[in-house]
Amino acid sequence: MGKLAVYKYFSFMFLVITLVIAIFTIFGLFGGGSNPATGTMMAMLVYILPALILGNIVMLIYWLVRRRWHWCAIPALTLLCCIPYVSTFFKPGFGSSADGKSGLTVATYNVAAFGRELTGFKAEDILSEMKQQKVDVLCLQEYKATSGDKSNTDSYKGYFNYMATGRDDMVVFSRFPVKGYGIIDFGATNNSGMWADIDVNGLLLRVFNVHLETTGFNRTLRHVAKLQVQGTDIEDNAIVRAIYDNYTRGMIVRAGQASRVASEIQQSKLPVILCGDFNDVPYSYVYNTMKGDLVDGFKECGGGFMYTYRGKKSFRIDYIFHDESLEGVSYYKLNLSYSDHFPVFMKFAF
């Protein structure tokens, strides 16, 4: 009887774990509808969805091995509910690249100020890649107009005949005429957005280029490391609190910025293409707010595993969305090492 009691106890505990993981997963799938300003904990569940999905897989395997078919249904049904989420960063097949066929190719790239190098070689290399991909409209974030005494803008305008500038480090280059542009000011922050009206063979499009608030995670760690080098003793719980405070602050600020951009998009009377570095993951409040009625280009015509941040956190945080009236042909990224981001490309049928 003793062994049977232990056996039942562990079975019960695994069932509880299975239920808890499933419940948190379902709440995480709805977390993207919760504004971080009013429901921080609910919104944060989105960020641990990959771990929760992995937990459901482990529980499914466990119950399959135990041949408890009725309990298998809990993680199995939960995983089925996760398919729409998974499709935002993974699709069977391979992402296509430039095929030489006619169409409009749009790219977005956070170039990290070209590494602040002084020769201009990095900026020229990136331009060469854009030429090779036959990019027609290029949205850059963290753009730097000069490298040493070399004008990056002059180099880029040698290929892109038209240019629209936003606040500070935001720019849109185009091979088609720019008929007008404007700035979306986010206030007292280094981040901002902009739009440019571009005439593509008689069809006027409004292209949005945005760079939303960063997470603050890396900045906090750098600050802690600097203090520790200076000999300051910092408790682990203080580091955790600082990271949490900065992360939640970034979520709230990004949510406000996303709402501002979404409002601008809704007011546009032109078909919209939205590009940029959202600094947020798929299914988050920011992702859902920015997307609105637009089409996620990757879900439409991408393939493989899509992540755009080169650091240890392999997340998809750079996006191209578009109006339903436009048709996507291909969506892909290039594994370039010039920045901490990868450039994202999308071709439209024209």
VOBATI-360024 format. One record per residue (C-alpha): x, y, z; residue number from 1; chain. Coordinates in steps of 0.5 Angstrom, whole numbers, plus 2048, in hexadecimal, padded with zeros to 3 digits. Layout:
REM VOBATI-360024
[site [X, Y, Z], NUM, 'A'] ...
REM end
This chain:
REM VOBATI-360024
[site [800, 800, 800], 1, 'A'] [site [806, 805, 801], 2, 'A'] [site [809, 804, 7FA], 3, 'A'] [site [802, 805, 7F7], 4, 'A'] [site [801, 80B, 7FC], 5, 'A'] [site [807, 80E, 7F9], 6, 'A'] [site [805, 80D, 7F2], 7, 'A'] [site [7FF, 810, 7F3], 8, 'A'] [site [802, 816, 7F6], 9, 'A'] [site [807, 817, 7F0], 10, 'A'] [site [801, 816, 7EB], 11, 'A'] [site [7FD, 81B, 7EE], 12, 'A'] [site [803, 820, 7EF], 13, 'A'] [site [805, 81F, 7E7], 14, 'A'] [site [7FD, 820, 7E6], 15, 'A'] [site [7FD, 827, 7EA], 16, 'A'] [site [804, 829, 7E6], 17, 'A'] [site [800, 827, 7DF], 18, 'A'] [site [7FA, 82B, 7E1], 19, 'A'] [site [7FE, 831, 7E4], 20, 'A'] [site [802, 832, 7DD], 21, 'A'] [site [7FC, 831, 7D9], 22, 'A'] [site [7F9, 837, 7DD], 23, 'A'] [site [7FF, 83B, 7DC], 24, 'A'] [site [7FF, 83A, 7D5], 25, 'A'] [site [7F8, 83B, 7D3], 26, 'A'] [site [7F9, 842, 7D7], 27, 'A'] [site [7FF, 843, 7D4], 28, 'A'] [site [7FC, 843, 7CD], 29, 'A'] [site [7F7, 848, 7CF], 30, 'A'] [site [7FC, 84C, 7D2], 31, 'A'] [site [7FD, 850, 7CC], 32, 'A'] [site [7F6, 853, 7CD], 33, 'A'] [site [7F8, 856, 7D4], 34, 'A'] [site [7FB, 85D, 7D4], 35, 'A'] [site [801, 85D, 7D8], 36, 'A'] [site [7FF, 863, 7DC], 37, 'A'] [site [7F9, 860, 7DF], 38, 'A'] [site [7FB, 859, 7DF], 39, 'A'] [site [803, 858, 7DF], 40, 'A'] [site [803, 851, 7E2], 41, 'A'] [site [7FE, 84E, 7DC], 42, 'A'] [site [802, 852, 7D7], 43, 'A'] [site [808, 84F, 7D9], 44, 'A'] [site [806, 848, 7D8], 45, 'A'] [site [807, 849, 7D1], 46, 'A'] [site [80E, 849, 7D2], 47, 'A'] [site [80F, 842, 7D5], 48, 'A'] [site [80A, 83F, 7D0], 49, 'A'] [site [810, 83B, 7CD], 50, 'A'] [site [812, 838, 7D4], 51, 'A'] [site [80B, 836, 7D5], 52, 'A'] [site [80A, 833, 7CE], 53, 'A'] [site [810, 82F, 7D0], 54, 'A'] [site [80D, 82D, 7D6], 55, 'A'] [site [807, 82A, 7D3], 56, 'A'] [site [80B, 826, 7CE], 57, 'A'] [site [80F, 823, 7D4], 58, 'A'] [site [808, 822, 7D8], 59, 'A'] [site [805, 81F, 7D1], 60, 'A'] [site [80B, 81A, 7D1], 61, 'A'] [site [80B, 818, 7D8], 62, 'A'] [site [803, 816, 7D8], 63, 'A'] [site [804, 812, 7D1], 64, 'A'] [site [80A, 80E, 7D4], 65, 'A'] [site [805, 80D, 7DA], 66, 'A'] [site [800, 80B, 7D5], 67, 'A'] [site [7FB, 810, 7D9], 68, 'A'] [site [7F7, 811, 7D2], 69, 'A'] [site [7F2, 816, 7D6], 70, 'A'] [site [7F7, 81A, 7D9], 71, 'A'] [site [7FB, 81B, 7D3], 72, 'A'] [site [7F5, 81F, 7D0], 73, 'A'] [site [7F7, 825, 7D5], 74, 'A'] [site [7FD, 827, 7D2], 75, 'A'] [site [7FB, 824, 7CB], 76, 'A'] [site [7F5, 829, 7CA], 77, 'A'] [site [7FA, 82F, 7CD], 78, 'A'] [site [7FF, 82E, 7C8], 79, 'A'] [site [7F9, 82E, 7C3], 80, 'A'] [site [7F7, 835, 7C5], 81, 'A'] [site [7FE, 837, 7C5], 82, 'A'] [site [7FF, 836, 7BD], 83, 'A'] [site [7FD, 83D, 7BB], 84, 'A'] [site [802, 840, 7C0], 85, 'A'] [site [808, 83B, 7BD], 86, 'A'] [site [806, 83D, 7B6], 87, 'A'] [site [808, 844, 7B8], 88, 'A'] [site [80F, 842, 7B8], 89, 'A'] [site [810, 83B, 7B5], 90, 'A'] [site [80C, 838, 7AE], 91, 'A'] [site [80E, 832, 7AB], 92, 'A'] [site [813, 833, 7A5], 93, 'A'] [site [818, 838, 7A3], 94, 'A'] [site [818, 83F, 7A3], 95, 'A'] [site [819, 841, 79C], 96, 'A'] [site [81E, 847, 799], 97, 'A'] [site [81E, 84C, 794], 98, 'A'] [site [81C, 848, 78D], 99, 'A'] [site [81E, 84D, 788], 100, 'A'] [site [816, 84E, 786], 101, 'A'] [site [813, 855, 786], 102, 'A'] [site [80F, 857, 78C], 103, 'A'] [site [810, 85C, 792], 104, 'A'] [site [816, 85A, 797], 105, 'A'] [site [815, 85D, 79E], 106, 'A'] [site [81B, 85D, 7A3], 107, 'A'] [site [81B, 85F, 7AA], 108, 'A'] [site [822, 85F, 7AE], 109, 'A'] [site [824, 861, 7B5], 110, 'A'] [site [82B, 863, 7B3], 111, 'A'] [site [82E, 865, 7BA], 112, 'A'] [site [831, 86B, 7B7], 113, 'A'] [site [836, 867, 7B3], 114, 'A'] [site [83A, 865, 7B9], 115, 'A'] [site [83C, 86C, 7B9], 116, 'A'] [site [842, 86A, 7B5], 117, 'A'] [site [845, 870, 7B2], 118, 'A'] [site [847, 86D, 7AB], 119, 'A'] [site [840, 86C, 7A8], 120, 'A'] [site [842, 865, 7A6], 121, 'A'] [site [83C, 862, 7AA], 122, 'A'] [site [837, 867, 7A7], 123, 'A'] [site [83A, 865, 7A0], 124, 'A'] [site [839, 85E, 7A1], 125, 'A'] [site [832, 85F, 7A3], 126, 'A'] [site [830, 863, 79D], 127, 'A'] [site [834, 85D, 799], 128, 'A'] [site [82F, 858, 79C], 129, 'A'] [site [829, 85C, 79B], 130, 'A'] [site [82B, 85D, 793], 131, 'A'] [site [82C, 856, 793], 132, 'A'] [site [825, 855, 796], 133, 'A'] [site [822, 85A, 791], 134, 'A'] [site [81F, 85E, 797], 135, 'A'] [site [81A, 863, 794], 136, 'A'] [site [818, 866, 79B], 137, 'A'] [site [81D, 866, 7A1], 138, 'A'] [site [81B, 868, 7A8], 139, 'A'] [site [821, 869, 7AD], 140, 'A'] [site [821, 86A, 7B4], 141, 'A'] [site [827, 86C, 7B8], 142, 'A'] [site [82A, 86F, 7B2], 143, 'A'] [site [830, 873, 7B2], 144, 'A'] [site [831, 878, 7AD], 145, 'A'] [site [838, 879, 7AD], 146, 'A'] [site [83E, 874, 7AE], 147, 'A'] [site [844, 878, 7B0], 148, 'A'] [site [844, 87D, 7AA], 149, 'A'] [site [841, 879, 7A5], 150, 'A'] [site [839, 87A, 7A4], 151, 'A'] [site [835, 874, 7A4], 152, 'A'] [site [82F, 878, 7A2], 153, 'A'] [site [833, 879, 79B], 154, 'A'] [site [835, 872, 79A], 155, 'A'] [site [82D, 870, 79B], 156, 'A'] [site [82A, 875, 797], 157, 'A'] [site [82F, 873, 791], 158, 'A'] [site [82A, 86D, 791], 159, 'A'] [site [824, 86F, 794], 160, 'A'] [site [822, 875, 791], 161, 'A'] [site [81D, 878, 796], 162, 'A'] [site [81E, 878, 79D], 163, 'A'] [site [819, 87A, 7A3], 164, 'A'] [site [81C, 87C, 7AA], 165, 'A'] [site [819, 87B, 7B1], 166, 'A'] [site [81B, 87D, 7B8], 167, 'A'] [site [822, 87C, 7B9], 168, 'A'] [site [824, 875, 7B7], 169, 'A'] [site [81E, 873, 7B2], 170, 'A'] [site [81E, 873, 7AB], 171, 'A'] [site [81B, 870, 7A5], 172, 'A'] [site [81E, 86F, 79E], 173, 'A'] [site [81A, 86E, 798], 174, 'A'] [site [81C, 86D, 791], 175, 'A'] [site [815, 870, 78F], 176, 'A'] [site [813, 877, 790], 177, 'A'] [site [811, 879, 797], 178, 'A'] [site [80B, 87E, 797], 179, 'A'] [site [80B, 880, 79F], 180, 'A'] [site [80D, 87D, 7A6], 181, 'A'] [site [80C, 87F, 7AD], 182, 'A'] [site [80F, 87D, 7B4], 183, 'A'] [site [80B, 879, 7B9], 184, 'A'] [site [80E, 87C, 7C0], 185, 'A'] [site [80E, 878, 7C6], 186, 'A'] [site [810, 87D, 7CA], 187, 'A'] [site [816, 87D, 7CF], 188, 'A'] [site [819, 877, 7CD], 189, 'A'] [site [81F, 875, 7C7], 190, 'A'] [site [819, 871, 7C4], 191, 'A'] [site [815, 874, 7BE], 192, 'A'] [site [811, 872, 7B8], 193, 'A'] [site [810, 875, 7B1], 194, 'A'] [site [80C, 874, 7AB], 195, 'A'] [site [80D, 875, 7A4], 196, 'A'] [site [808, 876, 79E], 197, 'A'] [site [80B, 872, 798], 198, 'A'] [site [809, 872, 791], 199, 'A'] [site [80A, 86B, 78E], 200, 'A'] [site [808, 86B, 787], 201, 'A'] [site [802, 86F, 788], 202, 'A'] [site [800, 86C, 78E], 203, 'A'] [site [801, 870, 794], 204, 'A'] [site [803, 86C, 79B], 205, 'A'] [site [804, 86F, 7A2], 206, 'A'] [site [80A, 86B, 7A5], 207, 'A'] [site [80B, 86C, 7AC], 208, 'A'] [site [812, 86B, 7AF], 209, 'A'] [site [812, 86A, 7B7], 210, 'A'] [site [817, 869, 7BD], 211, 'A'] [site [814, 867, 7C3], 212, 'A'] [site [816, 868, 7CA], 213, 'A'] [site [81C, 862, 7CC], 214, 'A'] [site [81B, 85D, 7D2], 215, 'A'] [site [820, 860, 7D6], 216, 'A'] [site [823, 859, 7D8], 217, 'A'] [site [82A, 85A, 7D5], 218, 'A'] [site [82A, 861, 7D7], 219, 'A'] [site [829, 85F, 7DE], 220, 'A'] [site [82E, 859, 7DE], 221, 'A'] [site [833, 85E, 7DB], 222, 'A'] [site [832, 863, 7E1], 223, 'A'] [site [832, 85E, 7E6], 224, 'A'] [site [839, 85B, 7E3], 225, 'A'] [site [83C, 862, 7E3], 226, 'A'] [site [83A, 863, 7EB], 227, 'A'] [site [83D, 85C, 7EC], 228, 'A'] [site [843, 85E, 7E9], 229, 'A'] [site [844, 864, 7ED], 230, 'A'] [site [843, 860, 7F3], 231, 'A'] [site [83C, 861, 7F5], 232, 'A'] [site [839, 85B, 7F8], 233, 'A'] [site [832, 85A, 7F5], 234, 'A'] [site [82D, 854, 7F8], 235, 'A'] [site [82A, 84F, 7F3], 236, 'A'] [site [823, 851, 7F5], 237, 'A'] [site [825, 859, 7F3], 238, 'A'] [site [827, 857, 7EC], 239, 'A'] [site [821, 853, 7EB], 240, 'A'] [site [81C, 859, 7EE], 241, 'A'] [site [820, 85D, 7E9], 242, 'A'] [site [81F, 859, 7E3], 243, 'A'] [site [818, 858, 7E5], 244, 'A'] [site [816, 85F, 7E6], 245, 'A'] [site [81A, 861, 7DF], 246, 'A'] [site [817, 85C, 7DB], 247, 'A'] [site [810, 85D, 7DE], 248, 'A'] [site [811, 865, 7DC], 249, 'A'] [site [813, 863, 7D5], 250, 'A'] [site [80D, 85F, 7D4], 251, 'A'] [site [808, 865, 7D6], 252, 'A'] [site [80C, 86A, 7D2], 253, 'A'] [site [80C, 865, 7CC], 254, 'A'] [site [805, 864, 7CD], 255, 'A'] [site [803, 86C, 7CD], 256, 'A'] [site [808, 86D, 7C7], 257, 'A'] [site [804, 867, 7C3], 258, 'A'] [site [7FE, 86A, 7C4], 259, 'A'] [site [800, 871, 7C1], 260, 'A'] [site [803, 86D, 7BB], 261, 'A'] [site [7FC, 869, 7BA], 262, 'A'] [site [7F8, 870, 7BB], 263, 'A'] [site [7FC, 873, 7B5], 264, 'A'] [site [7FB, 86C, 7B1], 265, 'A'] [site [7F4, 86C, 7B2], 266, 'A'] [site [7F4, 874, 7B0], 267, 'A'] [site [7F7, 872, 7A9], 268, 'A'] [site [7F3, 872, 7A3], 269, 'A'] [site [7F9, 86F, 79F], 270, 'A'] [site [7FB, 867, 79F], 271, 'A'] [site [800, 866, 7A5], 272, 'A'] [site [806, 863, 7A5], 273, 'A'] [site [809, 863, 7AC], 274, 'A'] [site [810, 861, 7AE], 275, 'A'] [site [815, 862, 7B4], 276, 'A'] [site [818, 85F, 7BA], 277, 'A'] [site [812, 85E, 7BF], 278, 'A'] [site [817, 85B, 7C5], 279, 'A'] [site [811, 857, 7C6], 280, 'A'] [site [80F, 84F, 7C5], 281, 'A'] [site [80A, 84D, 7C1], 282, 'A'] [site [803, 84C, 7C4], 283, 'A'] [site [805, 852, 7C9], 284, 'A'] [site [800, 858, 7CA], 285, 'A'] [site [805, 85C, 7C6], 286, 'A'] [site [805, 857, 7C0], 287, 'A'] [site [7FD, 856, 7C0], 288, 'A'] [site [7FC, 85E, 7C1], 289, 'A'] [site [801, 85F, 7BB], 290, 'A'] [site [7FE, 85A, 7B7], 291, 'A'] [site [7F7, 85C, 7B8], 292, 'A'] [site [7F4, 85A, 7B1], 293, 'A'] [site [7FA, 85A, 7AD], 294, 'A'] [site [7FD, 853, 7AB], 295, 'A'] [site [804, 850, 7AE], 296, 'A'] [site [808, 84F, 7A8], 297, 'A'] [site [80C, 849, 7AB], 298, 'A'] [site [805, 845, 7AC], 299, 'A'] [site [803, 847, 7A5], 300, 'A'] [site [809, 845, 7A1], 301, 'A'] [site [80F, 843, 7A6], 302, 'A'] [site [812, 83D, 7A8], 303, 'A'] [site [817, 839, 7AD], 304, 'A'] [site [818, 83C, 7B3], 305, 'A'] [site [818, 844, 7B4], 306, 'A'] [site [81C, 847, 7B9], 307, 'A'] [site [81F, 84E, 7B7], 308, 'A'] [site [823, 850, 7BE], 309, 'A'] [site [82B, 84D, 7BD], 310, 'A'] [site [82C, 84D, 7C5], 311, 'A'] [site [82B, 847, 7C9], 312, 'A'] [site [824, 848, 7C9], 313, 'A'] [site [822, 846, 7C3], 314, 'A'] [site [81B, 849, 7C2], 315, 'A'] [site [817, 84C, 7BC], 316, 'A'] [site [817, 854, 7BE], 317, 'A'] [site [817, 857, 7B7], 318, 'A'] [site [811, 857, 7B2], 319, 'A'] [site [80E, 859, 7AC], 320, 'A'] [site [806, 859, 7AC], 321, 'A'] [site [802, 85B, 7A6], 322, 'A'] [site [7FB, 85D, 7A4], 323, 'A'] [site [7F6, 858, 7A2], 324, 'A'] [site [7F6, 85B, 79B], 325, 'A'] [site [7FD, 859, 799], 326, 'A'] [site [800, 852, 798], 327, 'A'] [site [806, 84F, 79B], 328, 'A'] [site [80A, 84B, 796], 329, 'A'] [site [810, 849, 79B], 330, 'A'] [site [813, 84B, 7A2], 331, 'A'] [site [81A, 849, 7A5], 332, 'A'] [site [820, 84C, 7A9], 333, 'A'] [site [827, 84C, 7A7], 334, 'A'] [site [82C, 849, 7AC], 335, 'A'] [site [830, 850, 7AC], 336, 'A'] [site [835, 851, 7B2], 337, 'A'] [site [835, 859, 7B1], 338, 'A'] [site [831, 85A, 7B7], 339, 'A'] [site [82D, 857, 7BD], 340, 'A'] [site [827, 856, 7B8], 341, 'A'] [site [826, 852, 7B2], 342, 'A'] [site [823, 856, 7AC], 343, 'A'] [site [81C, 854, 7AA], 344, 'A'] [site [81A, 854, 7A2], 345, 'A'] [site [813, 853, 79F], 346, 'A'] [site [811, 853, 798], 347, 'A'] [site [80A, 855, 796], 348, 'A'] [site [807, 854, 78F], 349, 'A'] [site [806, 85A, 78B], 350, 'A'] 
REM end
